Amino acid sequence: MGPSGAGVWSAPTIDIKRHALYVGTGDSYSDPPARTSDGVVAFDLKTGSMLWSQQLTPGDSWNYSCSSPDKVNCPQTPGQDLDVGSSPILVSLPNGNRLLLVGQKSGVMHALDPDNRGKIVWQTRVGQGGPLGGIVWGSASDEQKIYIPLSDIFVRDRSALTGGLFALEIATGKLVWNTPAPKPACAGKAGCSAAQIAPATLIPGVVFSGSMDGHLRAYSTADGKIVWDFDTLREFESVNGVKTHGGSLSAAGATVAGGMVFVNSGYGSLAGMPGNALLAFAADNK
C-alpha cells in the first residue's frame, strides 16, 4: 500500500541557531515514491512542522521483497536502495557560513545550506554506491575536513575500491587524501570484505574506522597514514570467561572515553561475520 513515506535510519541533528531538527531519510517502501525519500527533512524543533526537504535521489522505491525470489511486494519500478543512513553533520566555516554534510549510500557526500532551505552547495562522489554501498552508517568532521568510510561491498566494477577512507575539504568538497583499504587477510571466508560500513570516530589528530574484515584502524587526519591496525578476527581470552571471538565491524563505531577506545567486534547480518567481543584499547605508555 502506498504512499508510505520514508524510513529514518539515524539519529536526528539539532540546529540550536535555527531551532530546527534535521533527519536523513531512506527510500520509499512502496509506490508512489515519496518526495521526502532519500534526502534530508528539516522540522521546527518546537512544533514539529516541516520547514523544508531536499531530495537527493528521486523515485527510489525499494524493499527487501525486491531481492527475494517472491517479489510480490516489490514496487513495479524498483530503485537502487540509496538511503541516507547516517546522521547529517552540521558544521560552521571560518567565514560564518554553515553546511549540513550528508553521506548517502549512492557513494556521494552532499553539502547543503541549512540557512537556505537545504540548497545544494557541493557534491563529491567517493564510491559507486548501491545496497550496503557508498556511505552507510556515518562520517566524522572537524573544522577543516570530513572523513568518510567507503563501503562498496557489492560493487558492479570489480576493479574498483570496495573500501577505504576519504578526507574531503568541508568548504569545497575537494579530495584532500584517500587511503585505500588493505587487501583482507581473511579473503575467501564467508562475510569477509574490505568494505568499511561502520561509522567513523574522530579525536584530535586521529580517525578510527572499522572494516568488515574485522580490522580496526587508526588513521592520521593529516595525511591518511594508518597509525595502527588491529585484527579483531580471532579468539580472545575474555575477562568473564565466556568463549569470545571477533568478527566484522559494522553498524557501531568505536567509542572513546577516559583515554580508552572501545569497540564491538562481530556483526553476522548484512553480509558480515558474526562475533561476540567487546574490546578495550589503551594508549601505549612506553
C-alpha positions as CSV (number, residue, x, y, z in Angstrom):
1,M,0.0,0.0,0.0
2,G,1.2,3.5,-0.7
3,P,2.3,6.1,-0.4
4,S,4.2,5.0,2.7
5,G,6.7,7.8,3.3
6,A,10.3,7.1,4.0
7,G,12.3,5.5,6.9
8,V,14.6,7.4,9.2
9,W,17.6,5.3,10.0
10,S,19.8,7.5,12.1
11,A,19.7,10.0,15.0
12,P,18.5,13.5,14.1
13,T,20.7,16.6,14.2
14,I,19.7,19.6,16.2
15,D,20.3,23.1,15.0
16,I,20.2,25.4,18.0
17,K,20.7,28.6,15.9
18,R,17.6,28.0,13.7
19,H,15.6,26.0,16.3
20,A,15.5,23.2,13.8
21,L,15.9,19.4,13.6
22,Y,17.3,17.6,10.5
23,V,16.8,14.0,9.6
24,G,18.2,11.9,6.8
25,T,15.7,9.7,5.1
26,G,15.8,6.3,3.3
27,D,14.0,5.1,0.2
28,S,10.2,4.7,-0.1
29,Y,9.0,1.1,0.6
30,S,6.2,1.3,-1.9
31,D,4.9,3.2,-4.9
32,P,4.4,6.1,-5.4
33,P,7.8,7.2,-4.1
34,A,7.6,10.0,-1.6
35,R,9.1,13.4,-2.3
36,T,10.8,13.3,1.1
37,S,12.7,10.0,0.5
38,D,16.5,9.7,0.0
39,G,17.2,13.1,1.3
40,V,17.0,15.5,4.3
41,V,13.9,16.9,6.0
42,A,14.0,19.9,8.4
43,F,11.5,20.3,11.2
44,D,10.7,23.1,13.5
45,L,12.1,22.0,16.8
46,K,9.3,23.4,18.9
47,T,6.2,22.5,16.8
48,G,7.4,19.6,14.7
49,S,6.1,21.2,11.5
50,M,8.2,20.6,8.4
51,L,10.3,23.6,7.3
52,W,11.8,22.2,4.1
53,S,13.0,19.0,2.4
54,Q,15.8,18.4,0.0
55,Q,15.6,15.1,-2.1
56,L,18.9,13.8,-3.2
57,T,17.7,10.8,-5.3
58,P,14.1,10.9,-6.6
59,G,12.0,7.9,-7.5
60,D,13.7,5.4,-5.3
61,S,11.1,2.8,-4.2
62,W,12.6,-0.4,-2.8
63,N,12.1,-3.1,-0.1
64,Y,13.6,-6.5,0.7
65,S,11.0,-8.2,-1.4
66,C,12.9,-6.9,-4.4
67,S,15.9,-9.1,-3.6
68,S,13.9,-12.2,-2.9
69,P,12.5,-14.8,-5.3
70,D,9.0,-13.8,-4.4
71,K,8.8,-10.2,-5.5
72,V,5.1,-9.8,-4.7
73,N,5.7,-6.6,-2.5
74,C,8.4,-5.1,-4.7
75,P,7.5,-1.8,-6.3
76,Q,6.7,-2.0,-10.1
77,T,9.8,0.0,-10.9
78,P,12.2,-0.6,-8.1
79,G,15.0,1.8,-7.3
80,Q,18.6,1.2,-6.1
81,D,18.1,1.4,-2.3
82,L,20.1,4.6,-1.9
83,D,19.2,5.6,1.7
84,V,20.7,8.4,3.7
85,G,21.5,6.1,6.6
86,S,23.8,8.4,8.6
87,S,23.1,11.5,10.6
88,P,23.6,14.8,8.9
89,I,26.7,16.7,10.3
90,L,26.2,20.4,11.0
91,V,29.4,22.4,10.6
92,S,30.4,26.1,10.6
93,L,33.0,27.6,8.2
94,P,35.6,30.3,9.1
95,N,33.6,32.8,7.1
96,G,30.5,32.2,9.2
97,N,28.6,30.2,6.6
98,R,27.3,26.8,7.7
99,L,26.9,23.5,6.0
100,L,24.9,20.3,6.5
101,L,27.1,17.3,5.4
102,V,25.1,14.4,4.3
103,G,26.5,11.0,3.3
104,Q,24.4,8.7,1.1
105,K,24.6,5.0,0.0
106,S,24.8,6.4,-3.6
107,G,28.5,6.9,-2.8
108,V,28.1,10.7,-2.8
109,M,28.8,13.2,0.0
110,H,26.4,16.2,-0.2
111,A,26.9,19.6,1.4
112,L,23.6,21.5,1.9
113,D,23.0,25.1,3.1
114,P,20.8,24.8,6.3
115,D,20.2,28.6,6.2
116,N,18.9,28.5,2.6
117,R,16.3,25.7,2.8
118,G,18.8,22.9,2.1
119,K,20.2,24.3,-1.1
120,I,23.0,22.0,-2.5
121,V,26.4,23.7,-2.2
122,W,28.6,20.9,-3.4
123,Q,28.5,17.1,-4.1
124,T,31.5,14.8,-4.2
125,R,31.4,11.1,-5.2
126,V,33.7,8.8,-3.3
127,G,32.4,5.4,-4.5
128,Q,30.0,3.5,-6.8
129,G,27.3,3.1,-4.1
130,G,24.3,0.7,-4.1
131,P,22.8,-1.6,-1.5
132,L,25.1,-1.6,1.5
133,G,27.4,0.6,-0.6
134,G,28.7,4.1,-0.6
135,I,28.4,5.9,2.8
136,V,26.3,3.8,5.1
137,W,26.4,4.5,8.9
138,G,28.3,7.7,9.2
139,S,31.3,10.0,8.7
140,A,33.1,12.4,11.1
141,S,34.2,16.0,10.7
142,D,36.5,18.6,12.3
143,E,36.8,22.3,11.4
144,Q,38.6,21.6,8.1
145,K,37.8,18.1,6.8
146,I,35.2,15.4,6.7
147,Y,36.4,11.8,7.0
148,I,34.3,9.2,5.0
149,P,34.5,5.4,5.3
150,L,33.6,3.7,2.0
151,S,31.5,0.6,1.8
152,D,31.1,-0.6,-1.7
153,I,30.5,-4.1,-0.6
154,F,28.6,-5.2,-3.7
155,V,30.4,-3.3,-6.5
156,R,29.5,-3.5,-10.1
157,D,33.0,-2.8,-11.3
158,R,35.2,-5.5,-9.6
159,S,38.4,-3.4,-10.3
160,A,37.1,-0.6,-8.2
161,L,37.7,0.0,-4.5
162,T,35.4,-1.8,-2.1
163,G,36.6,0.1,1.0
164,G,38.9,2.8,2.2
165,L,38.8,6.2,4.0
166,F,38.4,9.6,2.3
167,A,39.1,13.1,3.6
168,L,37.3,16.0,1.8
169,E,37.7,19.7,2.4
170,I,34.4,20.7,4.0
171,A,34.4,24.2,2.4
172,T,34.7,22.9,-1.2
173,G,34.2,19.1,-1.2
174,K,37.7,18.7,-2.8
175,L,39.6,15.5,-2.1
176,V,42.4,16.0,0.4
177,W,43.6,12.4,0.7
178,N,42.3,8.8,0.2
179,T,43.7,5.7,1.9
180,P,42.5,2.5,0.1
181,A,41.6,-0.5,2.2
182,P,44.3,-3.1,2.5
183,K,43.6,-6.5,1.0
184,P,41.7,-8.5,3.6
185,A,43.7,-11.3,5.3
186,C,40.5,-13.3,5.6
187,A,39.8,-13.3,1.8
188,G,37.7,-16.3,0.9
189,K,36.0,-16.5,4.3
190,A,32.2,-16.0,4.1
191,G,31.4,-12.4,5.1
192,C,34.9,-11.2,4.8
193,S,35.2,-7.9,2.9
194,A,37.3,-4.8,2.7
195,A,34.2,-2.6,2.9
196,Q,34.1,0.0,5.7
197,I,30.4,0.1,6.7
198,A,30.9,1.2,10.4
199,P,30.7,4.9,11.3
200,A,33.9,6.8,11.8
201,T,35.1,8.1,15.2
202,L,37.2,11.2,15.4
203,I,39.6,12.5,18.1
204,P,42.2,15.3,17.6
205,G,44.7,14.0,15.0
206,V,43.2,10.5,14.6
207,V,40.1,9.0,13.0
208,F,39.1,5.4,13.7
209,S,37.4,3.2,11.1
210,G,36.3,-0.4,11.4
211,S,36.1,-2.8,8.5
212,M,34.0,-5.8,7.6
213,D,37.3,-7.9,7.5
214,G,37.5,-7.4,11.3
215,H,40.2,-4.7,11.4
216,L,40.0,-1.6,13.5
217,R,42.4,1.0,12.0
218,A,43.5,4.4,13.3
219,Y,44.3,7.0,10.6
220,S,46.2,10.2,10.8
221,T,43.9,13.1,10.0
222,A,46.8,15.0,8.4
223,D,47.6,12.6,5.5
224,G,45.6,9.4,6.0
225,K,48.5,7.3,7.0
226,I,47.4,4.2,9.0
227,V,48.9,4.8,12.5
228,W,47.9,1.4,13.9
229,D,45.9,-1.6,12.7
230,F,44.4,-4.3,15.0
231,D,42.8,-7.5,13.6
232,T,39.9,-8.5,15.8
233,L,39.0,-11.6,13.7
234,R,40.4,-14.1,16.3
235,E,39.6,-15.7,19.6
236,F,40.1,-13.8,22.8
237,E,40.5,-14.7,26.5
238,S,37.7,-12.8,28.0
239,V,37.6,-11.2,31.4
240,N,34.3,-13.0,32.3
241,G,35.4,-16.4,31.0
242,V,32.9,-16.6,28.1
243,K,34.3,-18.1,24.8
244,T,34.9,-15.0,22.7
245,H,35.6,-14.5,19.0
246,G,35.7,-11.3,16.9
247,G,34.1,-10.7,13.5
248,S,33.1,-7.9,11.2
249,L,33.0,-4.3,12.5
250,S,29.8,-2.8,11.1
251,A,26.9,-0.8,12.5
252,A,28.6,0.6,15.6
253,G,31.7,2.7,15.5
254,A,34.4,2.9,18.2
255,T,33.7,4.8,21.4
256,V,36.4,6.9,23.0
257,A,36.2,7.8,26.7
258,G,38.6,8.2,29.6
259,G,41.7,7.7,27.5
260,M,40.4,4.3,26.2
261,V,39.0,3.1,22.9
262,F,36.1,0.6,23.0
263,V,34.7,-1.4,20.0
264,N,32.3,-4.2,19.4
265,S,33.6,-6.9,17.1
266,G,31.1,-9.3,15.4
267,Y,28.2,-8.5,13.1
268,G,26.6,-11.5,11.4
269,S,23.9,-9.8,9.5
270,L,24.1,-7.6,6.4
271,A,26.8,-9.8,4.8
272,G,29.1,-9.8,7.8
273,M,31.0,-12.2,10.0
274,P,29.5,-12.9,13.4
275,G,31.3,-12.5,16.7
276,N,30.7,-11.6,20.4
277,A,33.7,-9.5,21.5
278,L,33.8,-6.1,23.3
279,L,37.4,-4.9,23.1
280,A,39.1,-2.1,25.1
281,F,42.3,-0.4,24.0
282,A,44.6,1.8,26.0
283,A,47.4,4.2,24.9
284,D,50.9,2.7,24.8
285,N,52.9,4.4,27.6
286,K,56.3,3.0,26.5
